[in-house]
Every structure is written in structure tokens, then in C-alpha cells.
Amino acid sequence: MNQSEKMILLEGAHEWKRKKLLQYVALIVSIVCFLMTFITPTRIVGSLVGDYSVYALTAVGVVLSSYSLRKAKRKHVPTLSLVFSLSLPIYIVLTMVLLFTGIIDVAP
């Protein structure tokens, strides 16, 4: 194996590590977004900073997950991170459905 073949193999390994790192960063961002949306102690309610941070995490998670979905061969981790990143729109749709069907009350 000559020097140029070794360099090509090293570049391929570097590219693979970068894709994996991107997938796991997207997963971590999406899990934080999920926790801030659904878990009550981590929710920053009524705060403009909390609302904007959830919006930003949703946007960043969706962008990273969709990019990872395009580049990855195994699509399990990017799909999971995309679902977790979309937890805020899922929460809004779920709340509207529950309100319109009468399962939860509009006012206390």
C-alpha cells in the first residue's frame, strides 16, 4: 500500500468520524429539545428566553437531523433525532387535538 492509498483511507475514516459526530450532536440537541418541551421541571414557562431557546433548539435539531439523514447510510439515529427535534410541533398539535375533542379543558 503506497502513501496516496493510505491518505485516501485516512480521509475516508475522518469523513466517517465527522458524520458520526454530527449525528450524535443532532441527537443530543434533539433530546434537550424534547426534555424542554415535555418534561415539566426542565420547562422554562412564561419566559421569553425559554421560548426562544426551544424554538432555536427545534430549528437547529431539524437542520442537523435532515443533513444527517441525507449523508448517513444507517438512518436510525438521524430519524430518532428528527422525531425528538419535532417535539414542539408535535406537542402543539397534540394539545389542539385534545382541546377540540374535549379531553382537556380550555380553562381551569
JODARA-V532042 format. One record per backbone hydrogen bond with DSSP energy under -1.0 kcal/mol. NH is the residue of the N-H (numbers start at 1). CO is the residue of the C=O. If there is no record, write none. Layout:
nh->{NH & NH}
co->{CO & CO}
This chain:
nh->{6 & 7 & 8 & 9 & 10 & 11 & 12 & 13 & 14 & 15 & 16 & 17 & 18 & 19 & 20 & 21 & 22 & 23 & 24 & 25 & 26 & 27 & 28 & 29 & 30 & 31 & 32 & 33 & 34 & 35 & 36 & 37 & 38 & 39 & 43 & 51 & 52 & 53 & 54 & 55 & 56 & 57 & 58 & 59 & 60 & 61 & 62 & 63 & 64 & 65 & 66 & 67 & 68 & 69 & 70 & 71 & 72 & 79 & 80 & 81 & 82 & 83 & 84 & 85 & 86 & 87 & 90 & 91 & 92 & 93 & 94 & 95 & 96 & 97 & 98 & 99 & 100 & 101 & 103 & 104}
co->{2 & 3 & 4 & 5 & 6 & 7 & 8 & 9 & 10 & 11 & 12 & 13 & 14 & 15 & 16 & 17 & 18 & 19 & 20 & 21 & 22 & 23 & 24 & 25 & 26 & 27 & 28 & 29 & 30 & 31 & 32 & 33 & 34 & 35 & 40 & 47 & 48 & 49 & 50 & 51 & 52 & 53 & 54 & 55 & 56 & 57 & 58 & 59 & 60 & 61 & 62 & 63 & 64 & 65 & 66 & 67 & 68 & 75 & 76 & 77 & 78 & 79 & 80 & 81 & 82 & 84 & 86 & 87 & 88 & 89 & 90 & 91 & 92 & 93 & 94 & 95 & 96 & 97 & 98 & 98}
